[in-house]
């Protein structure tokens, strides 16, 4: 597990844990803690890791500089090619950086990031997935869908949720058209991470049949996402939402999405969505 461009991390085995830190001003050095046996940890390492993420890595950013850059540095590292050596018990990593790709000039939205428990009034549970629960909430006067996770229990999904936020930023110009609007995201309540989005419709698996227009709108949504270099990578009924008032179709859940994929991957995904929508079309 790693955070903040490899500046902090945790290495785990079935028996031991190690905490890692790479100084921001000495990127060729890697500090490694003493070995921590699992059975003697207090507090548990996952809770410690979640606390580390929440406190030390609050300024989250993507590994891919096309999405965003580190606020503390002018350039972010897209990839490391490293070799390791050990001298007198101190381990160091010699890293070579690849030049980052140019930053996108797309106009970004500015969703709220300063969150607290007081911001949310919970109404009901909309669903539950691998990253946690999705709740129906009131957020500062608006009813939203809030995807949230307890990092002390699910720290492994933090990177996936932050990736989803970054994908929403890449797709900022089609928010509210083919995907929901991103309203808020970030840490809150100590060890929780949340993403808040507009409510846009009901999942495809709640329908027996859809119209030809809805089928076409679904394919248009995916085309718009592909045109911006994003592979959704999780096409299934629960991630396709339909708005009955205007036949608009939205795609959601970008935690597994990828960018800079080959043409074949996009074609295969389009075929997958086409087959799925055809099954429901009358």
C-alpha positions in Angstrom: 0.0 0.0 0.0 1.3 3.4 -0.9 0.3 7.0 -0.7 1.4 10.5 -1.8 3.5 9.5 -4.8 5.3 6.8 -2.9 6.3 9.3 -0.1 4.5 7.1 2.5 3.6 3.4 2.4 3.1 0.2 4.2 4.7 -3.2 3.2 2.8 -6.2 4.6 3.3 -10.0 4.7 1.4 -12.7 6.5 3.6 -12.1 9.6 5.1 -8.7 9.5 4.6 -5.0 8.6 7.0 -2.2 7.7 6.2 1.5 7.4 8.0 3.4 4.6 8.8 7.0 4.0 10.5 8.8 1.1 11.5 12.4 1.9 10.1 14.9 -0.5 13.5 16.6 -0.9 15.5 13.3 -1.1 13.6 11.1 -3.6 16.6 8.7 -3.9 16.3 7.7 -0.2 13.8 5.3 1.3 13.4 5.0 5.1 12.1 1.7 6.4 10.8 1.2 10.0 11.7 -1.7 12.3 9.9 -5.0 11.6 6.4 -4.9 13.3 5.1 -8.4 14.1 1.3 -8.6 13.4 0.4 -10.2 16.7 2.0 -7.5 18.8 0.7 -4.4 17.0 -1.2 -1.8 19.0 -3.0 -0.1 17.3 -3.6 -2.5 14.4 -1.5 -1.6 11.3 -4.5 -0.9 9.1 -5.9 1.7 11.5 -2.4 3.2 11.7 -2.2 3.3 7.9 -5.7 4.9 7.7 -4.6 7.6 10.2 -1.4 8.2 8.2 -3.4 8.6 5.0 -5.9 11.0 6.6 -3.3 13.2 8.3 -0.2 13.0 6.2 -1.7 12.6 2.7 -4.7 14.9 2.8 -3.6 16.5 -0.4 -4.4 13.5 -2.6 -3.4 13.4 -6.2 -3.1 10.9 -9.0 0.0 9.1 -10.1 -0.8 10.3 -13.6 0.0 13.9 -14.2 -2.5 14.2 -17.0 -5.2 14.1 -14.2 -3.7 16.4 -11.6 -0.4 17.4 -10.0 0.9 17.5 -6.5 0.2 20.8 -4.8 3.6 20.7 -3.0 5.7 20.1 -6.2 5.6 21.6 -9.7 6.0 18.2 -11.3 4.6 14.8 -10.3 6.2 11.5 -11.2 4.3 9.2 -13.6 6.5 6.1 -13.2 9.5 5.0 -11.2 12.2 2.6 -12.5 14.3 1.7 -9.5 17.1 -0.4 -8.2 17.7 -1.1 -4.5 20.9 -1.3 -2.6 21.8 -1.7 1.1 24.8 -0.1 2.9 25.3 -0.4 6.7 21.8 -1.4 7.3 20.3 1.6 5.6 18.3 0.8 2.4 18.2 3.4 -0.4 16.4 3.4 -3.7 18.0 5.0 -6.7 15.0 6.2 -8.9 14.9 7.5 -12.4 11.9 9.6 -13.4 10.1 9.6 -16.6 8.9 13.0 -17.8 5.3 13.6 -17.0 2.8 14.1 -19.8 1.5 17.6 -20.4 -1.3 18.7 -18.0 -4.8 18.8 -19.4 -6.3 22.2 -20.1 -9.8 21.0 -19.6 -11.9 23.3 -17.4 -12.3 21.7 -14.0 -15.2 21.9 -11.7 -14.5 22.8 -8.0 -16.5 20.4 -5.8 -16.3 20.9 -2.1 -13.5 19.1 -0.3 -13.7 20.5 3.3 -16.1 17.9 4.8 -17.4 17.0 8.3 -20.1 14.7 9.8 -22.3 17.8 10.3 -22.5 18.3 6.5 -24.5 15.2 6.0 -28.0 14.1 7.0 -28.4 10.5 6.3 -31.7 9.2 4.9 -31.3 5.7 3.6 -28.9 3.2 2.0 -28.9 3.2 -1.8 -26.6 0.3 -2.2 -23.3 -1.4 -1.1 -20.3 -2.4 -3.2 -16.6 -3.2 -2.9 -15.7 0.3 -1.8 -18.4 0.6 0.9 -21.9 1.9 1.1 -23.7 4.4 -1.1 -26.1 6.5 1.0 -29.0 8.9 0.2 -28.1 12.1 2.1 -28.8 15.7 2.4 -25.7 17.7 1.8 -25.8 21.5 2.5 -29.3 21.7 1.2 -29.1 19.2 -1.7 -30.1 15.6 -1.8 -27.1 13.5 -3.1 -25.8 10.0 -3.4 -22.8 9.6 -1.1 -20.3 6.8 -1.6 -18.3 6.4 1.6 -15.9 4.0 3.2 -14.4 3.5 6.7 -10.6 3.5 6.0 -9.9 1.7 9.3 -11.7 -1.3 7.8 -11.2 -0.7 4.0 -8.0 1.2 3.6 -7.3 -0.7 0.4 -10.1 1.0 -1.5 -8.8 4.6 -0.9 -6.7 4.6 -4.1 -9.7 3.3 -6.0 -12.0 6.1 -4.7 -9.3 8.8 -5.4 -9.0 7.4 -8.9 -12.7 7.8 -9.3 -12.5 11.5 -8.3 -9.7 12.0 -10.8 -11.7 10.4 -13.6 -14.6 12.7 -12.7 -12.2 15.7 -13.2 -11.1 14.4 -16.6 -14.8 14.1 -17.6 -15.8 17.4 -16.1 -17.3 18.7 -19.3 -19.8 15.8 -19.5 -20.9 15.9 -15.9 -24.6 16.3 -15.7 -24.9 15.1 -19.3 -23.6 11.5 -19.5 -22.4 11.1 -15.9 -23.5 12.5 -12.5 -22.1 15.8 -11.2 -19.3 15.5 -8.7 -20.4 17.6 -5.7 -17.9 16.8 -2.9 -15.1 14.4 -2.0 -12.5 14.0 0.6 -11.7 12.8 4.2 -14.2 13.4 7.0 -14.8 12.3 10.5 -11.2 11.1 11.1 -11.1 7.9 9.1 -13.7 8.1 6.4 -13.5 9.0 2.8 -16.5 10.0 0.7 -17.5 11.0 -2.8 -20.8 12.9 -3.2 -22.7 12.9 -6.6 -26.0 14.1 -7.9 -28.9 11.7 -8.0 -29.6 10.9 -11.7 -31.8 7.8 -12.0 -32.4 4.2 -11.4 -30.1 1.2 -12.3 -30.7 -0.8 -15.5 -31.4 -4.0 -13.5 -34.6 -2.4 -12.2 -36.1 -2.4 -15.7 -37.6 -5.2 -17.7 -37.4 -3.3 -21.0 -35.9 -0.1 -22.3 -36.7 2.0 -25.4 -34.6 2.3 -28.5 -33.9 5.9 -27.6 -32.6 4.8 -24.1 -30.4 2.3 -25.8 -28.9 5.0 -28.1 -28.4 7.4 -25.2 -26.5 4.7 -23.3 -24.1 4.2 -26.2 -23.7 8.0 -26.6 -22.7 8.2 -23.0 -20.0 5.6 -23.4 -18.8 7.2 -26.6 -18.4 10.5 -24.8 -16.3 8.8 -22.1 -14.2 7.0 -24.6 -13.7 10.3 -26.6 -11.9 11.7 -23.5 -9.5 8.8 -23.3 -11.3 7.0 -20.4 -12.0 3.3 -20.4 -14.9 2.7 -17.9 -13.7 -0.9 -17.2 -16.7 -1.9 -15.1 -19.7 -2.1 -17.5 -22.6 -3.8 -15.8 -26.3 -3.2 -15.1 -25.8 -1.6 -11.7 -23.5 1.1 -13.2 -26.0 2.2 -15.9 -28.6 4.6 -14.6 -31.7 5.7 -16.5 -33.7 8.9 -16.0 -37.3 8.2 -17.0 -38.2 11.9 -17.2 -36.1 12.5 -20.3 -34.6 9.1 -21.4 -31.1 10.2 -20.5 -28.7 7.4 -19.6 -25.8 7.9 -17.2 -22.7 5.8 -16.4 -21.4 5.7 -12.9 -18.6 4.1 -10.8 -15.2 4.9 -12.2 -13.1 3.4 -9.5 -11.7 0.8 -11.9 -11.4 3.1 -14.9 -8.2 3.4 -16.9 -6.8 6.0 -19.3 -4.4 5.7 -22.3 -5.8 2.3 -23.4 -5.5 0.7 -26.8 -8.2 0.9 -29.4 -9.1 -2.8 -28.9 -10.0 -2.2 -25.3 -12.4 0.6 -26.2 -14.0 -1.5 -29.0 -14.5 -4.5 -26.6 -16.1 -2.3 -24.0 -18.5 -0.8 -26.6 -19.5 -4.3 -27.7 -20.1 -5.3 -24.1 -22.4 -2.4 -23.5 -24.2 -2.9 -26.8 -24.9 -6.5 -26.0 -26.2 -5.6 -22.6 -28.5 -2.8 -23.8 -29.7 -5.0 -26.7 -30.9 -7.6 -24.2 -33.2 -5.0 -22.6 -34.4 -3.2 -25.8 -37.9 -3.8 -27.2 
